[in-house]
Structures are given as structure tokens and as C-alpha cells.
Amino acid sequence: MGDFGTNHEKGDGEMNSRIEEMNRFSIVGVKKRVNTKQAFDSIPTIWAQASEQGLFDQLFEIGSFDHKVRGLLGVCSGGNFGKNEEFDYILAIASNQEPSEGMVKMDFPDSTWIVFEVPGPPALQEAWDYFYSDWIPNSPYELANLPAIECYLPIEENKNELWIPISNKE
């Protein structure tokens, strides 16, 4: 087996990735039902509405900032990796607190993740494309049955992360 947490040349820049073993953790946020075919239009609207409604401040008040999964999170759940007509999109933060009214909590078990670090402003589609076209077919891993997490980090870090759950191929 090779080292699957390395730097990868992709396009005009590098795509850094690493394997992370994660203990159980929870996220808390607001869940919206999204039509899979309209997701690229719907999700930016969800973020804009959350900003206008002060959701980010509410999330920062309950966040666990010493957690590996950090920043504001976009979690796609129940979509069977794009195969279902709809999925739940949870705009969230890592947190051990109970959700307030109108929010949901999702618990993740002990798990293994491939983490792609994407430089620049939020644009994680390149990481998704690389994962499906190059990384997963050439690795000893397969997708695990957990939601993937897009981590939108503070702007001054000039990067974001895509966490995809994986398991060893049987």
C-alpha cells in the first residue's frame, strides 16, 4: 500500500491530503432539505439566509474550536452520495452542546477520513472531482456510510477542507 495522505499535483496547483482517525464527535446546526439537481443553486442561498438571520453567531457561541473538524461546516446527509433526488444539508459547527430550538444534532462514530486541503476561497468541487476520479480508484479505501463534511475555515487561513469518510476495502 502506498502513502495515501500526501501532496498531489492537480491542475495548476497542489492538492494536499491526509488520513485522519477521528474519535466520536457531534455537530449542531440547521438542517434544510435540498433537491440534488438544484443543490449548486440552493446551497449558496442557504448560506446567504443563514448570514442574514445571524445563524453564524449562534453557531460560534456553541462551537468546539479545539476540534479537528473546525470552522463552519456544510454536511450533506441522506443523499446516498448524489444518487437520491433529495438530501439533507446541515449548516453546522462541531459542538458537544444540545441543539437549541430549530437546530439538529448529528453524532458521528469513531471513523477514518481522507481530508483534502483546498487553498484559496471556498471552491471544493475540484477536491470532490479529484477524490472520485483519481484518489478513491487508486487507494485501498472505499466510501464509508457517513456524511462528508465541507469545512469552511476562517478567511485569514486562505484555505478550506473537505472531509470524506472512508473505510478499508473488504
N, C-alpha and C positions, 0 to 999 in steps of 0.2 A: 504494500500500500504506500502511496506517496503522501507527501505533506499537503493536505488539502486546505490548510489555513495559511495562505501565502499571498504574495503580490501577484496580480495577473495583469498582463497588458491587455487593454481593451480600448479599441478606438484610438483617440488621441491622448488618453491618459491612463493611469493605472487604477485598477480596482483592487483595493486591499480587502482581504477576508481573513477570518479567523474562526476556529471552532470554540464554542463556549459551552461548558457544562453548567447548568443552572439548577439551583435548588428551587423548591416550590416558591411561587410568588403570586401576587394578585395585582390586578389593575382595577381602577374605578373610573367610570366615565359615563358619557351619554351615548345611548345606542339608537341608531337610525337604520331603517330597512332601506336597502338600495337595490335598484334594478341593475343587474350585472352589465347589460349592454349600455346603460346610461351612466355608469359609475364615474367615468372621467369627467362628466359634466356635473354630476350630483355631489361628489365628494368635495370639490372646492367650495360649493355653495354651503355645505355643512360647516366647513371651517370658517367661512365668512360670517355665517349666522352665529356661530359659537363666539367669535371675536366680538361681534356687536352685542351679544347678550351677556358678556362678562364671564363666560364659562372658563376661560383660561385662568383667571384669577381664582376662581373656585377650585380648580384642579391643583393649582400651585399651593393652595392652603392645606391640602391633604396629601401631597406627594411625598414619596420616599426618594430623596435626592441622592442617597448613597447607594442606590441600586444600580446594577449594570445596565438594565433596561431603563433608559432615562430620557428626559425631555418630554414633549407632548407626543402621544402615541396615536397612531392610526391602526386599528386592529380589524381585520376582515375575518368574520366568523360565519360558519354555516354555509359557505358558498361552494364547498367541495372544489376548491381551487379553480373557480371560474366556470365550473360545469353546471351550476344551478342558475335558475333565472334570477334569483334574488339572493342577497346575503345581508348579514348584519354588519354595519360599520360602527365601531365604537371609538369615539374620540376620547382618549383616556390619559391616565398617568399611573405609574407604578405606585401602589398605596396599600397599606395594611388596614386602613380605616374602613368602616362600614359606609356604604353609599348613602348620600342624602336623598331626599325625595326627588324623583325624576332621573336618578342615576342608577347604574347597574355595577355589580362587581363580578369579575371573572377570575377564577382561580386556575393557575397553570401547575401541573405536576412537575416533579424533577424531570428535566429534559435536556436534550442536546440541540444546539443551534449552530447554523452557519450564519455568520454576521458579515455583511458587506458594508464597508465604509465608503460612502459616496461623497466626494468633495464638491464644494460649491453650494448653490441654493437648492431647495428641495426639487429633486428630479430623480426619483428612484426607479423609473422604468428601465433604465439601462441595466441596473443591477438585477431586476427581475428577468430581463431578456438574457443576460449572461448566465444567471442561475439555470434557467430552463434549457438554453441551447448548448452551454459548454460545461458548467460545473457539475450538475446532477448526473448527466450521462457518463461522465468520466470519473465519478467518485464511487467509493464503496458504500454510499448512503442512498436513502430514498426519503421522500417526504414523510414526515410524521403526521399523525392525525391531530394536529393542533393548529390554531390560527397563527398566521405570520404577523409580525409586528413591524410597522414602519416607525422609526424613532426620529422625530424632528427636534434636533438639538438647538441650543442657543445660537443665535445668528453669528455671534463673535467666534464660534468654533469653525465656521465655514465648512461644515460637513453634516451629513445625516447618516443614519444607519438603517439597514434592512436586516431584521432577524427572522430567519426561516427555520422552523423546527425540522429536524432530521432524525433518522434512526439508521442503524446498520441494516444493509440489505440482508434478507434472510437467505 
